[in-house]
Amino acid sequence: MIKRRHVIYILPIAYIIFSLFIPFILNLHFSGGFSLDALIGNASKIRFTIFQALLSSVLTALLGLPGAYLVGRTKIHPVIRRTFRVMSSIPFVLPGITMAIGFFLVFGKNGVYTRFLNTFGLDVRILYTFSAVLLGHVFYNFPLFIRIVGEAWENIDGYVIEAAKVDGASGWEIFSKIEIPMLLPSILRAFFLTYIYTFTSFSVVLILGGIQFSTLEVAIYMYSRVTFDFRAAATLMIFQIILISFIGYFTSLKREVHEKHHYRHLDNFPKWGYVFFTISAILIFIPLVYSALSGFLDYYGKFSLENFKLLFSEDISYLTGASLSEVVKYTLVISTSASILSILVSLFAGYFSVRGKRLQYIVLIPAAMSSVSLAFSYVLIDIPVLLKIILVHSLINLPISFGIIESGWRNIPQNIIDSAKIDGAGTFRWFSKVAFPLMKNSIFTAFVYSFTISVGETSGTLTLAEPPITTFAAVVFRLMSSRNTEIAMALNTFYFIFVVTLFITIEALRKEEH
């Protein structure tokens, strides 16, 4: 007889098999398998995708590493540090289309920076160029570098730095021989994540660069939803997965665990840090603020309520295939269902993962696949569209929710759970009375991240959506693509306020927990 414990252990594995592997294999079978001609025919897109992702990642690293140093290793004001924490969280969960709107308002034809340059007689065209794609990617991913590497820099044992100074080591020797080797795993992790996000870029490339700068992600979408060449789409999907997995393998290093003495060695804030924060404000803060306020700005960047009047007066169904009420309804249903599903799987997988079972390698598999690749696995599967989108979104959310919830499980001492079991508490009772109260903030944080990522997911939703079933991000993308920017910006402002409110709540709960 199979024990209940074994059934629970199998659940996360079964979920990945039935929601990921089986649709993936069936879709490859239905689409006709691999096509060498499709690979050769898209050689230029492949070269461009690899090149722009590499260049974007290098530029992001060059800007992100100094920021990580300032945040993690200098005597910076706590308010600035908290601001960077929030700033690095918001772009991560905002859809690319939302960030593109901020960039569009700042660098576009009538953008604030463009008009500023025009006053000096400089007619600089940034939008719809390769430079716009690079700037958009740096804008989108630069806070990620600060977050990951900055936290690693912050956790370096201060006694190691002090000991090196006592031995006569110079600042450069400490940086190159002590700090860089300890930071290398985090740097490579941030670089790999940046490379994935820029490699699979979809809305940022199309909105800021145009169709002439199409990536593999765009090509897979076009083959699967426009030309219906499923074999070509499957071929590019396989190539993309193999390449991303290959890069992920060679950029992964085992993180060493160092004994912590709870002492941080902090340098004085350097003068060049003010220059850096000025550049950061130009690249990050100002476009972010413009994105948030986009609903209140007209075509020329002046304050106006016309965008909201258009949103509530016009029937957007003829533009997007769904009314405003249907967009809200399906966005809430899809995002809530997908978030709950990913959290349930993460709760089971996280529990066994912290007890030595290697389930993390199973539940993190979706991280190696792009949104379009995950969605394409369901294109030829005959199940309801709503269920397809929910399953795809849950797979996209799973790596994030698992990481947060596993950390929550690790913070619960095992002896507390063992004591509850000895007292006769069943699985449901010890979880509801002991585990849940101790990790409720982790569960809520995982839900917020999953929900906001699901609401903002664009490329996978566009691959599967059929009117009237759609989500916020897909609607905003369609409105921007059809040059109905006023309605798109009004919707974007509502979403931005919603996301910021959720993350302020998370910060409040974190403070309360501490």
C-alpha positions as CSV (number, residue, x, y, z in Angstrom):
1,M,0.0,0.0,0.0
2,I,1.4,3.4,-1.0
3,K,1.9,5.7,2.0
4,R,0.4,9.2,1.9
5,R,3.9,10.7,2.3
6,H,5.0,9.0,-1.0
7,V,1.9,10.2,-2.8
8,I,2.6,13.8,-1.7
9,Y,6.2,13.4,-2.8
10,I,5.1,12.2,-6.3
11,L,2.6,15.1,-6.8
12,P,5.2,17.8,-7.9
13,I,6.9,15.3,-10.3
14,A,3.5,14.2,-11.7
15,Y,2.6,17.9,-12.2
16,I,5.7,18.6,-14.3
17,I,5.2,15.4,-16.3
18,F,1.6,16.0,-17.2
19,S,1.7,19.8,-17.6
20,L,5.1,20.1,-19.3
21,F,6.7,17.0,-20.7
22,I,3.6,15.3,-22.2
23,P,2.3,18.4,-24.0
24,F,5.9,19.2,-25.1
25,I,6.4,15.7,-26.6
26,L,2.9,15.5,-28.1
27,N,3.3,18.9,-29.7
28,L,6.7,17.9,-31.3
29,H,5.0,14.8,-32.6
30,F,2.0,16.7,-34.1
31,S,4.2,19.4,-35.6
32,G,6.3,17.0,-37.6
33,G,9.6,17.1,-35.7
34,F,12.8,18.8,-36.5
35,S,13.5,20.8,-39.7
36,L,17.0,21.6,-40.7
37,D,15.7,24.0,-43.4
38,A,13.9,26.0,-40.8
39,L,17.1,26.4,-38.8
40,I,19.1,27.4,-41.9
41,G,16.3,29.8,-43.0
42,N,16.4,31.6,-39.7
43,A,20.2,31.8,-39.3
44,S,20.2,35.6,-39.4
45,K,17.6,35.8,-36.6
46,I,19.6,33.3,-34.6
47,R,22.8,35.3,-35.0
48,F,21.1,38.5,-34.1
49,T,19.4,37.0,-31.1
50,I,22.7,35.6,-29.7
51,F,24.5,38.8,-30.4
52,Q,22.0,41.3,-29.0
53,A,21.5,39.2,-25.9
54,L,25.3,39.0,-25.3
55,L,25.8,42.7,-25.9
56,S,22.8,43.7,-23.8
57,S,24.0,41.4,-20.9
58,V,27.6,42.9,-21.0
59,L,26.2,46.5,-21.0
60,T,23.9,45.5,-18.1
61,A,26.8,44.0,-16.2
62,L,29.0,47.1,-16.7
63,L,26.3,49.3,-15.3
64,G,25.1,46.9,-12.7
65,L,28.4,45.9,-11.0
66,P,29.2,49.5,-9.8
67,G,25.6,49.8,-8.5
68,A,26.0,46.5,-6.6
69,Y,29.2,47.8,-5.0
70,L,27.5,51.0,-3.9
71,V,24.5,49.2,-2.4
72,G,26.4,46.3,-0.9
73,R,29.7,47.6,0.2
74,T,29.4,51.3,1.0
75,K,27.9,53.5,3.7
76,I,24.8,54.3,1.8
77,H,21.7,55.9,3.4
78,P,19.1,53.2,4.4
79,V,16.4,55.0,2.5
80,I,18.4,54.8,-0.8
81,R,19.1,51.1,-0.1
82,R,15.4,50.3,0.4
83,T,14.5,52.4,-2.7
84,F,16.9,50.2,-4.8
85,R,15.4,47.1,-3.3
86,V,11.9,48.1,-4.4
87,M,13.2,49.4,-7.7
88,S,14.9,46.1,-8.4
89,S,11.7,44.2,-7.6
90,I,9.2,46.2,-9.6
91,P,10.9,45.9,-13.1
92,F,11.3,42.2,-12.5
93,V,7.5,41.5,-12.3
94,L,6.3,44.3,-14.6
95,P,5.6,43.2,-18.2
96,G,8.0,44.2,-20.8
97,I,5.3,46.2,-22.5
98,T,4.9,48.3,-19.3
99,M,8.6,49.1,-19.2
100,A,8.5,49.8,-22.9
101,I,5.8,52.4,-22.4
102,G,8.0,54.3,-20.0
103,F,10.9,54.1,-22.4
104,F,8.6,55.2,-25.2
105,L,7.5,58.3,-23.3
106,V,11.1,59.3,-22.5
107,F,13.0,58.4,-25.7
108,G,10.2,58.6,-28.3
109,K,9.7,61.2,-30.9
110,N,8.0,63.5,-28.4
111,G,9.8,62.1,-25.4
112,V,11.2,64.3,-22.7
113,Y,14.8,63.4,-23.5
114,T,14.3,63.8,-27.3
115,R,12.7,67.3,-26.8
116,F,15.6,68.2,-24.4
117,L,18.2,67.3,-27.1
118,N,16.2,69.2,-29.7
119,T,16.6,72.4,-27.7
120,F,20.3,72.1,-28.5
121,G,19.7,71.5,-32.2
122,L,20.3,67.7,-31.9
123,D,17.9,65.7,-33.9
124,V,18.6,62.3,-32.4
125,R,16.4,59.3,-33.3
126,I,16.5,56.6,-30.7
127,L,13.2,54.7,-31.0
128,Y,13.0,51.9,-33.6
129,T,16.8,51.5,-33.7
130,F,19.1,48.8,-32.4
131,S,20.3,51.3,-29.8
132,A,16.7,51.5,-28.5
133,V,16.6,47.7,-28.1
134,L,19.9,47.7,-26.1
135,L,18.9,50.6,-23.9
136,G,15.5,49.0,-23.3
137,H,17.2,45.7,-22.2
138,V,19.7,47.5,-19.9
139,F,16.8,49.6,-18.5
140,Y,14.8,46.4,-17.8
141,N,17.6,44.2,-16.4
142,F,20.1,46.6,-14.7
143,P,18.2,46.5,-11.3
144,L,18.5,42.7,-11.4
145,F,22.3,42.8,-11.3
146,I,22.2,45.3,-8.4
147,R,19.8,43.1,-6.5
148,I,21.6,39.7,-6.9
149,V,25.3,40.9,-6.8
150,G,24.6,43.6,-4.3
151,E,23.1,41.1,-1.8
152,A,26.1,38.8,-2.3
153,W,28.5,41.7,-1.7
154,E,26.6,42.7,1.4
155,N,27.0,39.1,2.8
156,I,30.8,39.0,2.5
157,D,32.4,38.5,5.9
158,G,33.9,41.9,7.0
159,Y,36.6,40.1,9.0
160,V,38.1,38.7,5.8
161,I,38.5,42.2,4.4
162,E,40.0,43.5,7.6
163,A,42.4,40.5,7.8
164,A,43.6,41.2,4.2
165,K,44.2,44.9,5.0
166,V,46.2,44.0,8.1
167,D,48.4,41.7,5.8
168,G,49.1,44.8,3.6
169,A,46.7,44.0,0.7
170,S,45.8,47.0,-1.4
171,G,42.2,47.8,-2.4
172,W,42.7,46.4,-5.9
173,E,44.2,43.1,-4.4
174,I,41.3,42.8,-2.0
175,F,38.8,43.3,-4.9
176,S,40.5,41.0,-7.4
177,K,41.7,38.2,-5.2
178,I,39.1,38.1,-2.4
179,E,35.8,39.7,-3.4
180,I,35.6,38.8,-7.1
181,P,36.2,35.0,-6.5
182,M,33.5,35.1,-3.7
183,L,31.1,37.1,-6.0
184,L,31.7,35.1,-9.2
185,P,28.8,32.7,-8.7
186,S,26.4,35.6,-8.1
187,I,27.8,37.6,-11.0
188,L,27.4,34.6,-13.4
189,R,23.9,33.9,-12.1
190,A,22.9,37.5,-12.7
191,F,24.6,37.4,-16.1
192,F,22.8,34.2,-17.1
193,L,19.4,35.5,-16.0
194,T,20.0,38.7,-17.9
195,Y,21.0,36.7,-20.9
196,I,17.8,34.6,-20.8
197,Y,15.6,37.6,-20.4
198,T,17.3,39.4,-23.4
199,F,17.6,36.3,-25.5
200,T,13.8,35.6,-25.1
201,S,12.8,39.3,-25.4
202,F,9.5,39.8,-27.1
203,S,7.6,43.0,-26.4
204,V,10.6,45.2,-25.7
205,V,12.1,44.3,-29.1
206,L,8.9,44.8,-31.0
207,I,7.8,48.0,-29.4
208,L,11.2,49.7,-29.2
209,G,13.0,48.2,-32.2
210,G,10.3,47.0,-34.6
211,I,9.8,43.9,-36.6
212,Q,13.2,44.3,-38.3
213,F,14.9,43.4,-35.0
214,S,12.9,40.2,-34.4
215,T,14.4,37.6,-32.0
216,L,13.8,33.8,-32.0
217,E,11.0,34.4,-29.5
218,V,9.2,36.6,-32.0
219,A,9.9,34.1,-34.8
220,I,8.4,31.2,-32.8
221,Y,5.3,33.3,-32.1
222,M,4.9,34.3,-35.8
223,Y,5.3,30.7,-37.0
224,S,2.8,29.3,-34.5
225,R,0.1,32.0,-34.6
226,V,0.5,33.8,-38.0
227,T,1.9,31.5,-40.7
228,F,1.0,28.3,-38.8
229,D,4.3,26.6,-39.7
230,F,4.4,24.5,-36.6
231,R,7.4,22.4,-37.7
232,A,9.5,25.6,-38.1
233,A,8.3,26.8,-34.7
234,A,9.1,23.5,-33.0
235,T,12.6,23.5,-34.6
236,L,13.4,27.0,-33.3
237,M,11.9,26.1,-29.9
238,I,14.2,23.0,-29.6
239,F,17.2,25.0,-30.6
240,Q,16.4,27.8,-28.1
241,I,16.0,25.3,-25.2
242,I,19.3,23.5,-26.0
243,L,21.2,26.8,-26.3
244,I,19.8,28.3,-23.1
245,S,20.5,25.0,-21.2
246,F,24.0,24.9,-22.6
247,I,24.7,28.5,-21.5
248,G,23.1,27.9,-18.1
249,Y,25.4,24.9,-17.5
250,F,28.6,26.9,-18.3
251,T,27.6,29.9,-16.3
252,S,26.7,28.0,-13.1
253,L,29.1,27.6,-10.3
254,K,28.5,26.0,-6.9
255,R,28.1,28.7,-4.3
256,E,30.4,28.2,-1.4
257,V,29.0,28.6,2.1
258,H,31.2,30.8,4.3
259,E,30.9,31.2,8.1
260,K,29.3,34.5,8.9
261,H,30.4,36.7,11.8
262,H,27.7,39.3,11.3
263,Y,30.2,42.0,10.7
264,R,30.1,44.1,7.5
265,H,33.1,46.1,6.3
266,L,31.8,49.2,4.6
267,D,33.8,51.7,2.5
268,N,33.0,55.4,2.5
269,F,30.5,56.4,-0.2
270,P,32.7,57.4,-3.2
271,K,32.2,60.7,-5.2
272,W,31.7,58.8,-8.4
273,G,28.7,57.2,-6.7
274,Y,26.7,60.5,-7.2
275,V,27.5,60.3,-10.9
276,F,26.3,56.7,-11.0
277,F,23.0,57.6,-9.2
278,T,22.5,60.4,-11.7
279,I,22.9,58.0,-14.6
280,S,20.6,55.5,-12.8
281,A,17.9,58.1,-12.4
282,I,18.2,59.0,-16.1
283,L,18.0,55.3,-17.2
284,I,15.7,53.9,-14.5
285,F,13.8,56.3,-12.3
286,I,12.6,58.8,-14.8
287,P,11.3,56.2,-17.3
288,L,9.8,54.3,-14.4
289,V,8.0,57.4,-13.2
290,Y,6.8,58.2,-16.7
291,S,5.5,54.6,-17.1
292,A,3.6,55.0,-13.8
293,L,2.1,58.4,-14.9
294,S,1.6,57.4,-18.5
295,G,-2.2,57.4,-18.1
296,F,-2.1,61.1,-17.2
297,L,0.0,62.2,-20.1
298,D,-1.0,63.1,-23.7
299,Y,0.9,62.5,-26.9
300,Y,3.1,65.6,-26.1
301,G,3.8,64.6,-22.5
302,K,1.5,67.1,-21.0
303,F,-1.0,66.4,-18.1
304,S,-4.4,65.2,-19.4
305,L,-7.3,63.0,-18.4
306,E,-8.2,62.2,-22.0
307,N,-6.6,58.7,-21.8
308,F,-9.0,57.6,-19.1
309,K,-11.9,59.2,-20.9
310,L,-11.1,57.1,-23.9
311,L,-10.7,54.0,-21.9
312,F,-14.1,54.2,-20.3
313,S,-16.0,55.7,-23.2
314,E,-14.8,53.5,-26.1
315,D,-15.6,49.8,-26.6
316,I,-12.1,48.3,-26.8
317,S,-13.5,44.9,-27.9
318,Y,-13.2,45.8,-31.6
319,L,-9.4,46.5,-31.0
320,T,-8.6,43.6,-28.7
321,G,-11.4,41.1,-29.1
322,A,-12.5,41.5,-25.5
323,S,-14.4,44.2,-23.5
324,L,-12.8,45.9,-20.5
325,S,-14.9,43.8,-18.1
326,E,-13.9,40.6,-19.9
327,V,-10.2,41.6,-19.7
328,V,-10.5,42.2,-15.9
329,K,-12.5,39.0,-15.4
330,Y,-10.1,36.7,-17.3
331,T,-7.0,38.4,-16.0
332,L,-8.2,37.7,-12.4
333,V,-9.3,34.2,-13.1
334,I,-6.1,33.2,-14.9
335,S,-3.6,34.9,-12.5
336,T,-5.3,33.7,-9.4
337,S,-5.7,30.1,-10.6
338,A,-2.2,29.9,-11.9
339,S,-0.7,31.4,-8.7
340,I,-2.6,29.1,-6.4
341,L,-1.6,26.1,-8.5
342,S,2.1,27.1,-8.5
343,I,2.1,27.7,-4.8
344,L,0.5,24.3,-4.0
345,V,3.1,22.5,-6.1
346,S,5.8,24.6,-4.4
347,L,4.6,23.8,-0.9
348,F,4.9,20.1,-1.6
349,A,8.2,20.3,-3.5
350,G,9.7,22.8,-1.0
351,Y,8.9,20.6,2.0
352,F,10.7,17.6,0.6
353,S,13.5,19.7,-1.0
354,V,14.6,21.1,2.4
355,R,14.7,17.5,3.7
356,G,17.3,16.3,1.2
357,K,15.1,15.3,-1.8
358,R,16.3,16.8,-5.0
359,L,13.0,18.0,-6.3
360,Q,14.4,21.4,-7.1
361,Y,15.9,20.0,-10.2
362,I,12.4,19.0,-11.4
363,V,10.4,22.0,-10.5
364,L,13.0,24.4,-11.9
365,I,12.9,22.9,-15.4
366,P,10.4,25.5,-16.7
367,A,13.0,28.2,-16.0
368,A,15.1,26.7,-18.9
369,M,12.2,27.4,-21.3
370,S,10.9,30.7,-22.6
371,S,7.2,31.7,-22.3
372,V,6.6,31.2,-26.0
373,S,8.2,27.7,-25.9
374,L,6.0,26.7,-22.9
375,A,2.9,28.1,-24.7
376,F,3.8,26.5,-28.0
377,S,3.7,23.1,-26.3
378,Y,-0.1,23.6,-25.9
379,V,-0.9,25.1,-29.3
380,L,-1.9,21.7,-30.9
381,I,-3.3,20.2,-27.6
382,D,-7.1,19.9,-27.7
383,I,-8.1,21.3,-24.3
384,P,-9.9,24.6,-23.4
385,V,-7.9,27.7,-24.1
386,L,-8.5,29.0,-20.5
387,L,-7.0,25.9,-19.1
388,K,-4.0,26.1,-21.4
389,I,-3.2,29.6,-20.3
390,I,-3.6,28.8,-16.6
391,L,-1.2,25.8,-16.9
392,V,1.4,27.8,-18.9
393,H,1.2,30.7,-16.4
394,S,1.6,28.3,-13.5
395,L,4.7,26.8,-15.1
396,I,6.1,30.3,-15.7
397,N,5.5,31.2,-12.0
398,L,6.7,27.9,-10.5
399,P,10.5,28.7,-10.3
400,I,9.8,32.0,-8.5
401,S,7.2,30.7,-6.1
402,F,9.3,27.6,-5.4
403,G,12.3,29.7,-4.5
404,I,10.3,31.9,-2.1
405,I,8.4,29.1,-0.4
406,E,11.4,26.8,-0.1
407,S,13.1,29.6,1.9
408,G,10.0,29.7,4.1
409,W,10.3,26.0,4.8
410,R,14.0,26.4,5.7
411,N,13.1,29.0,8.3
412,I,10.9,26.5,10.3
413,P,13.0,24.4,12.8
414,Q,12.4,20.7,12.2
415,N,12.0,20.0,15.9
416,I,8.8,22.1,16.0
417,I,7.2,20.0,13.3
418,D,8.5,16.8,15.0
419,S,7.0,17.9,18.3
420,A,3.6,18.4,16.7
421,K,3.7,15.0,15.1
422,I,4.7,13.3,18.4
423,D,1.7,15.0,20.0
424,G,-0.5,13.2,17.5
425,A,-1.1,16.0,15.0
426,G,-1.9,14.8,11.5
427,T,-0.5,16.3,8.3
428,F,-3.3,18.9,7.8
429,R,-3.3,19.8,11.5
430,W,0.4,20.5,11.9
431,F,0.5,22.3,8.7
432,S,-2.5,24.6,9.4
433,K,-1.6,25.2,13.1
434,V,2.2,25.2,13.0
435,A,3.8,25.6,9.5
436,F,1.3,28.0,7.9
437,P,1.4,30.6,10.7
438,L,5.2,30.6,10.5
439,M,5.5,30.9,6.7
440,K,2.3,32.8,5.9
441,N,4.4,35.9,4.8
442,S,6.4,33.7,2.4
443,I,3.2,32.3,0.9
444,F,1.8,35.7,0.5
445,T,5.0,37.0,-1.1
446,A,5.0,34.1,-3.4
447,F,1.4,34.8,-4.4
448,V,2.1,38.4,-5.1
449,Y,5.1,37.6,-7.3
450,S,3.2,34.9,-9.1
451,F,0.1,37.0,-9.5
452,T,1.9,40.0,-10.9
453,I,4.1,38.0,-13.2
454,S,1.0,36.2,-14.5
455,V,-0.9,39.5,-15.0
456,G,2.1,40.9,-16.9
457,E,3.0,37.8,-19.0
458,T,2.8,38.8,-22.7
459,S,4.3,36.5,-25.2
460,G,3.0,33.2,-23.9
461,T,-0.5,34.6,-23.6
462,L,-0.5,36.0,-27.1
463,T,0.5,32.6,-28.4
464,L,-2.6,30.9,-26.9
465,A,-5.2,33.6,-26.3
466,E,-8.4,33.5,-28.3
467,P,-11.1,36.3,-27.9
468,P,-12.5,37.0,-25.5
469,I,-10.0,35.0,-23.3
470,T,-7.1,37.3,-22.8
471,T,-5.2,39.2,-20.1
472,F,-4.1,42.7,-19.2
473,A,-0.6,42.5,-20.8
474,A,-1.8,41.0,-24.0
475,V,-4.4,43.7,-24.4
476,V,-1.9,46.5,-23.7
477,F,0.5,45.0,-26.3
478,R,-2.2,44.8,-28.9
479,L,-3.2,48.4,-28.2
480,M,0.4,49.6,-28.4
481,S,0.9,47.6,-31.6
482,S,-2.1,49.1,-33.2
483,R,-0.9,52.6,-32.1
484,N,-3.8,53.1,-29.7
485,T,-1.3,54.3,-27.1
486,E,-3.7,56.5,-25.1
487,I,-5.9,53.6,-24.0
488,A,-2.9,51.4,-23.4
489,M,-1.2,54.0,-21.2
490,A,-4.4,54.4,-19.1
491,L,-4.5,50.7,-18.5
492,N,-0.8,50.7,-17.7
493,T,-1.2,53.3,-14.9
494,F,-3.9,51.3,-13.2
495,Y,-1.7,48.2,-13.3
496,F,1.4,50.1,-12.1
497,I,-0.5,51.4,-9.0
498,F,-1.8,47.9,-8.3
499,V,1.7,46.4,-8.4
500,V,3.3,49.1,-6.3
501,T,0.6,48.7,-3.7
502,L,1.3,45.0,-3.5
503,F,5.0,45.5,-3.1
504,I,4.5,48.1,-0.4
505,T,2.4,45.5,1.4
506,I,5.2,43.0,1.1
507,E,7.8,45.5,2.5
508,A,5.4,46.2,5.4
509,L,5.0,42.5,6.2
510,R,8.8,42.0,6.0
511,K,9.3,44.8,8.5
512,E,6.7,43.4,10.8
513,E,8.2,39.9,10.5
514,H,11.7,41.3,11.5
